[in-house]
Every structure is written in C-alpha cells, then in structure tokens.
C-alpha cells in the first residue's frame, strides 16, 4: 500500500506531457480499462441510488 501511495504522489507531481507519455506507452489505444469491473445490473443499481 505504501508503494501505491508513493507512486500516486509521484505521478501527481508530473507535468501533463509526462503523464500523457506514460499513458500512451501503457495504453496507446486509450482502451477503457474499467470494462468488466461491474455488471450492467450493478451499474443500473448504482445509477438509481445516485439519482435518488
């Protein structure tokens, strides 16, 4: 966990161009990496709860 926090702080200090370089190196097609995190049912349930 400490490594993740350290890395996040490091990335926050980077300039925009450096961040884009990292993103393009790891995900050049800018694919949605969140696909599959939740089911459609979970998304709909969250949306209903968030909208009151």
CNS distance restraints for C-alpha pairs under 8 A (distance, minus, plus):
assign (resid   1 and name CA) (resid   5 and name CA) 6.37 0.50 0.50
assign (resid   2 and name CA) (resid   6 and name CA) 6.08 0.50 0.50
assign (resid   3 and name CA) (resid   7 and name CA) 6.06 0.50 0.50
assign (resid   4 and name CA) (resid   8 and name CA) 6.10 0.50 0.50
assign (resid   5 and name CA) (resid   9 and name CA) 6.23 0.50 0.50
assign (resid   6 and name CA) (resid  10 and name CA) 6.22 0.50 0.50
assign (resid   7 and name CA) (resid  11 and name CA) 6.19 0.50 0.50
assign (resid   8 and name CA) (resid  12 and name CA) 6.19 0.50 0.50
assign (resid   9 and name CA) (resid  13 and name CA) 6.56 0.50 0.50
assign (resid  10 and name CA) (resid  14 and name CA) 6.82 0.50 0.50
assign (resid  11 and name CA) (resid  19 and name CA) 7.37 0.50 0.50
assign (resid  14 and name CA) (resid  18 and name CA) 6.16 0.50 0.50
assign (resid  14 and name CA) (resid  19 and name CA) 6.51 0.50 0.50
assign (resid  15 and name CA) (resid  19 and name CA) 6.48 0.50 0.50
assign (resid  16 and name CA) (resid  20 and name CA) 6.26 0.50 0.50
assign (resid  17 and name CA) (resid  21 and name CA) 6.20 0.50 0.50
assign (resid  18 and name CA) (resid  22 and name CA) 6.35 0.50 0.50
assign (resid  19 and name CA) (resid  23 and name CA) 6.19 0.50 0.50
assign (resid  20 and name CA) (resid  24 and name CA) 5.94 0.50 0.50
assign (resid  21 and name CA) (resid  25 and name CA) 6.11 0.50 0.50
assign (resid  22 and name CA) (resid  26 and name CA) 6.29 0.50 0.50
assign (resid  23 and name CA) (resid  27 and name CA) 5.59 0.50 0.50
assign (resid  23 and name CA) (resid  28 and name CA) 6.90 0.50 0.50
assign (resid  23 and name CA) (resid  30 and name CA) 7.93 0.50 0.50
assign (resid  24 and name CA) (resid  28 and name CA) 4.22 0.50 0.50
assign (resid  24 and name CA) (resid  29 and name CA) 7.61 0.50 0.50
assign (resid  24 and name CA) (resid  30 and name CA) 7.51 0.50 0.50
assign (resid  27 and name CA) (resid  31 and name CA) 6.68 0.50 0.50
assign (resid  38 and name CA) (resid  42 and name CA) 5.99 0.50 0.50
assign (resid  38 and name CA) (resid  43 and name CA) 6.56 0.50 0.50
assign (resid  39 and name CA) (resid  43 and name CA) 6.39 0.50 0.50
assign (resid  40 and name CA) (resid  44 and name CA) 6.23 0.50 0.50
assign (resid  41 and name CA) (resid  45 and name CA) 6.12 0.50 0.50
assign (resid  42 and name CA) (resid  46 and name CA) 6.10 0.50 0.50
assign (resid  43 and name CA) (resid  47 and name CA) 6.14 0.50 0.50
assign (resid  44 and name CA) (resid  48 and name CA) 6.20 0.50 0.50
assign (resid  45 and name CA) (resid  49 and name CA) 6.29 0.50 0.50
assign (resid  46 and name CA) (resid  50 and name CA) 5.97 0.50 0.50
assign (resid  47 and name CA) (resid  51 and name CA) 6.09 0.50 0.50
assign (resid  48 and name CA) (resid  52 and name CA) 6.41 0.50 0.50
